[in-house]
Amino acid sequence: MKVMVYPPTSVVIADLIKRMGHEPLVTGVVLKDKVGIDLDSPPYEITLNDLKNSLEYLSVETPAGMRGRIALIMPLIKKADAAIIIQDSDFSFGCGGCDRANKFLIYQIKSKGIPFIEVQYPRDENEAVAFVKKIMDFLKKLGGI
């Protein structure tokens, strides 16, 4: 299954998804499709075409920053068979600087009708262990390994 992670920048969770026999959908996937190389943290630039494509979901008056985030992430949501949503993540965890874009994208994931899990971003070692266990249990229920 294709499993999306939101925010979509977690290399650690992407690796866990692969190990569990699924295909991770994170920003590196978009970049690989777009520029033909697999990068963990690239200097991705939103193009005019990306912004035009975001008009499928947003009005022209929507700020470009929000449109750019949505243009980057909506293709992942469209491909996803399941999703992992990280709640209350650290600001540096992913491209989560726009709260309105975050709310919109999480709404899109939930309204798609695919299986998803919401997990709290861990703040200590015990929470991190529980975090990984919840994600692994979810991935096992999806099939794969």
N, C-alpha and C positions, 0 to 999 in steps of 0.2 A: 504494500500500500504506500501511497505518497502521503507523507505526514508533514504538515506545515507546523513551524514553530513561530509563535508570536510573542514578543518581538523577534523578528527573523534573522538575528545575527549570531545566535549561539552555536559556536563550533562544537562545544562539549555535548550539547543535546543532539546536534546533528550526528555526531559520532555514535552516541548511544542508540539513536534511531537506526543507523546503518548496522550496528552490532546486533540489533534485534530483528534484522531481516527486512527492514523497510527502507524506502527512499526518502531522505530528508528534503524538505522544501524550505530553503533558507536563502538569504540574499546572494550567497555564492552561486546558487543555481541560476538565478536571473542573470548574473554577470557571465556565467559560463555560456548560457544561451545567447546572450547579447554580444559578447566580444570574443568568445571562443577560448577563453582561458579561465581556469579555476583559481580564484583569489579569495583569501580569507577576509581581508579588509582593504578593498580597493578604493581608489579615488573615482567612484562612480559619478558620472554626470548625467543628469536628467536631460533628455533631448526635447526639442519642440514636438516631435512625434509622440513621445511619452506623455507630454502634457495634453496633447490633442486626444490621445486615447483615454485619458482620465475623465474627459468630458462625458463619457458613457455613464459615469457615476455622479459627477459633480457639475455645478453650474460654472459658467465662465468667470463669475465674480469671486469664486473661491480663491483664497491666496495661493500663490504658486508653490510655496513650501508644502502646504497640505496636498495640493494636487500632485507634486513630485513624489511624496511618500506613497500616496495612493496609487500612482502610476507604477511605482516600483513593486508594491506588495500585492496588488489585486491579481496579477497573473499567477502568483503563488496560490492565492485563495481559490482561483478558478481550477487549478490543477489538483488541489488537495482532496484526498479521500478521508482524511482525519486531521485533527489539529491539537496542538498543545499550546495553551495560553498561559503565559507566565504573568501572574498578577503582582502588582506593587514591586516591579523589578527596580533595581538600582538605575539611576538616570544614565549611567555609563553602559548599561547592559545592552542596549540596542537603539535603533532609531526611534526613540520614543519621545522626542522633544515636543511634539505637537499633540496635546491632549485630545483635541477634536478629531484629528486623524486617527488616533488610537481608538477612540470610542467608535468611530465609523467602521474601522477595519475589524474590530472585535465583533461588532454587530453583523458585519458581512459574514464572518466565520460562523457565528451562531445561527444565522438565518439560512445558511446553505443547507442545513439538515444533515451534516456529516457528524460522525462521532467526534467529541472533543473532551478535553479535560482541562480544568483550570487549576493551577497549582500556585501557591504563594512562593515568591522568591525567597530562598533561604537566607537567614541572617547569622546562623551559626552552624557548627558542625553537625549537631543533632538534626536540625532542620534540613541540612543538605542531604543527609542520609535518607530521611523520610521523603524528601523531594524526588530523589533518584528512584526510590522504591515505588512511589506513586506513578511515576512516568513509565517505569519498566512494567508494572502491572497493567497499565493502560495499553502499552504496546503489545504485551502478551495476549490480551483480549482481542486485539485486532488481527492476530494470526502471526505469521512469520515464524521465527525460531521458537 
